Amino acid sequence: MHKYETFSECLKRCLQEAELSASEAARLVGFRSRNSIFRILSGDTGSDVNLRFLQQLYEALGSKWPEERWYALQEALSRETLGLERYHANQAFRRVLHDGETVIPDYVVQEIDSAGQVTEHALEKVLREIAALPRAEIIITGCCDSGLARVLEDTCGAAGAQGRLAVRHYIDVTEENATTNILGILPLVSKPWYNARLVDPEACPAEMMAIYRLHAIHVQVWDEQGKQTSVMFIRFDNIHFASYVRAEGNCPPVIVLDKWRFDLELLKPIIRSGEGSEVFVDYTRQYAQLEDNCAIYSIKPDPHFNCIPTELLEHAVVEGFEQSGLAAGPELLELIGKLKQVHDQRFANMINKRRPTHLVYSLSLMERFMRTGVLSDQFFLQRAYTVEERRRVIRVLLDAMREKPYFNVHLLKPEVPPVRYEISFYEGKGVLLMDAYTGYELNSDHSEALITLPAFMESVKCFFIDELLAHYVLSRADTIRELERLLVMNVQE
């Protein structure tokens, strides 16, 4: 386990680096007695005292110290204040918020021959070769980091969509690991070819947990003649994997995993795929049940589907069908009627329910919506919203903020990049994870995951309240000002 510095240890190191004595530091912050700083350096003070001291020290020294030193002190204090479990969870959420800025490591596979010679291959290249084969199955244990998930998404997505490749991922969700591991696979959770299975730590013997916690990628491939080959890549540090090849049959860990099952499919899809128009009605009804009269905390690029008045949505969908060459016949009108009824319920619930509702959007993508009339998750058969319809959507948000005490819209600060995912917490029901950029083609590649794991649900709620809404969004007054500005943007059809 990684050994972290305590706040007192970090402070001692920083003072030594700056060649600043404890007495000088005490004088800078206005302590009357040196005993106060010696108690801090001994680790005998609580987080409140340490926070006040750090704030006073920053006021005294500020830019005289490098940012890296202040960051180290702030992180050490956060670990002590939150505890390691919450600290790691918050770090994982921050990585999600800044996902677009993440540099993906160059993962390496090391192949060792019988003579002990090591040959290195880029994991990305190896995975592309695997995805090009007629059939492949990938079984992953551990390895829950977003960089690796992005590589799998990029290299295996096409083969997965064609039905030639499937991924099964066993994930340790013991309380201390649940949040970081689930968020680490976020780029994959909405892919139909990816099946995440959460390991039940209470039911699983310790010997089996050791296999589930092995950081490895197990690959089974079949060539044109149906011959099977198995390869196992064992991860031994952040970027390196060692390869093990078995000419016939499965690798030993896969045999064990298939024989004894201690996993739960808790990543519950609302709908992965389906055929026929009724799929959309069933889909929206499930959403209505999920949202009904519960507190909601949600982050996505731009306005939620259920914040759009029914008549606007109806016009955009019907005219979109017509523009696509699909006649608005009796069957379509019947379908629209059913969808209108459900959407009326969803819209009224979202705006009027007496439960906390906090919706977080990106200002730059709200501006894009005003310019183009297209949402990040625009239904694939509807037309773009007209200028007046776009303004109506913004008015709905503004009016609800002003008139409904439980309804809140928040805009991310400009320095926070647009999010790639939708993360929605439905209190007492689950956390919905999905790719924010979807056209809702339910008979194609659209899917979502509903996490009902209590530890993960609590972690998401805490992050929204204690971190996201406290530090990453504009003030209420600034949010209203920006929404008012969007209303008068000079935009064209």
Protein Blocks (a to p, Z undefined) as FASTA:
>chain_A
ZZdddfklmmmmmmmmnopafklmmmmnopabfklmmmmmnopacfklmmmmmmmmmmmn
mmmpcfklmmmmmmmmmmmmnopmlmmmmmmmmmmmmmmmpccdddddddddfkopacdd
dfklmmmmmmmpmbdcdddeejiafklmmmmmmmmmmmmmnopaccdddddfbfklmmmm
mmmmmmmmmpmkbccddddfklpcfklmmmmmpccdddddddfkopacddddddfbfkbc
cddddfedcdfklmmmmmpccbdcfbccfblbdedjklmmmmmmmmmmmmnopacddddf
bdcfklpcfklmmmmmmmmmmmnopacdfklmmmmmmmmmmmmmmmmmmmmpccdcdddd
dfklmmmmmmnopafklcfkbccddfklmmmmmmmmmmmmmmmmkbccddddfklccdfb
dcdddehkbccdddfbdghiaklmbccdddfbfklmmmmmmmmmmmmmmmmpccfklmmm
mmmmmmmoccdZZ
